[in-house]
Amino acid sequence: MSEQSIGTRCVQAGYTPGDGEPRQIPIVQSTTFKYATSEHMGQLFDLEAEGYFYTRLQNPTNDAVAAKIAALEGGAAAMLTSSGQAANFFALFNICEAGSHVVASSAIYGGTYNLIAHTMAKMGIESTFVSPTCTPEELEAAFRPNTRAVFGETIANPALDVLDIERFASAAHAHGVPLIVDNTFPTPVFCRPIEWGADIVTHSTTKYMDGHGVGVGGAIVDSGNFDWMAHADKFPGLTTPDESYHGIVYAEKFGQAGAFITKATSQLMRDLGSIQSPQNAFYLNMGLESLHVRMPRHFENGLAVAEYLAGSDKVTSVRFPHLAGDPYHELAQKYLPEGGSGVVSFELAGGRAAAEKFMAALRLAAIETHVADARTCCLHPASATHRQMNDEELVAAGISPAMVRFSCGLEDSADLIADIEQALAAI
Ligand SMILES: *Cc1c(COP(=O)(O)O)cnc(C)c1O
């Protein structure tokens, strides 16, 4: 059953019931698990035996769904987290500590930017941001002796820049550190960053993976390809004894394929506790079962809307990586040959006022601080997420006051375009 297609993995991977067992993944709604002897429980705590003991560390429902996501990304191991924010924090903090440094693409989700630039800085972890289109010299100059990871997003939310994964992976590897890629927007249906050299992949499963606006969640997938022992001095957390775990050396005991996720589970999840509830993992799995059917529709709708907008004289610019003429069109052809996401951003002639009128006139598309839902949603950053900024500050931050982010759902594209048409007419 190796090498199944991505669609078959969406439906089947991660859980194979035996005779008489539930067909659907059971929701193991239990905080704890029972054992007959203290010796047995002791072996679990020592990581000498495998088994469940407390849901903050592991739960069978979550493990089945994580195994499906690992299979989709072509990874060696995976874990679920309570949110995408927790996934990115755990992925970085698993290999960074006070005194470390991170190189990150500047085209990333605002929440992740805040996490790296501000919150992790308070923990003593420094960072340098580089444009995804920086020159080779600029990328090289971003590294320091204490750099421990490189971070980027396959398709940036909301900038829609496409990361040159091979280029960032080879720069990371030349400096003996892994590349972490947030693959939330294209999902493994359209891009599997590990195939291009990424070492660790993260997700906000809240978005397309869930796909129905049901549950906030995250996931971390380890490729198992990064040789921690070859760079042992940089990653003491994986390559030297963990005194909080009876002196276990993760990279020795669990090998290259198991070390990263085992440490993140038994140390970070134990201490920081950002577990996904089994109920939410069950909902996430329902979303994953149709991910391969939904993603092409989101993308088709995105492309149809982008092409329509590009032909309107009330629209001054449209960003959609697969639109001819987009600055990232070439990278989209390379990394996302079958599609990207359903998110389009565009600017209206007439500035902030025109954008406000357009938003107010929409009937089908709902105003939400969300993307990647089955129902089309849109946001005017200047009056929502970035409303504390004036027009000059917005421009300095790379956000036009006239910009609208439009996340195409699964409706019929003709209806989405009709809604946009009447809203443009109302400006
Ligand atoms: C939404 C998002 C996040 C944060 O995820 P939450 O589940 O909201 O915590 C991280 N990265 C990207 C690309 C996102 O779109």
The ligand as an ORCA input file, in Angstrom:
! r2SCAN-3c Opt
* xyz 0 1
  C      -3.794     31.368     10.119
  C      -2.372     31.082      9.895
  C      -1.509     30.789     10.967
  C      -1.979     30.798     12.397
  O      -2.849     29.725     12.580
  P      -3.969     29.677     13.745
  O      -4.535     28.309     13.532
  O      -4.923     30.789     13.498
  O      -3.241     29.802     15.043
  C      -0.199     30.476     10.672
  N       0.262     30.475      9.416
  C      -0.540     30.763      8.361
  C       0.020     30.747      6.983
  C      -1.880     31.072      8.562
  O      -2.663     31.373      7.514
*
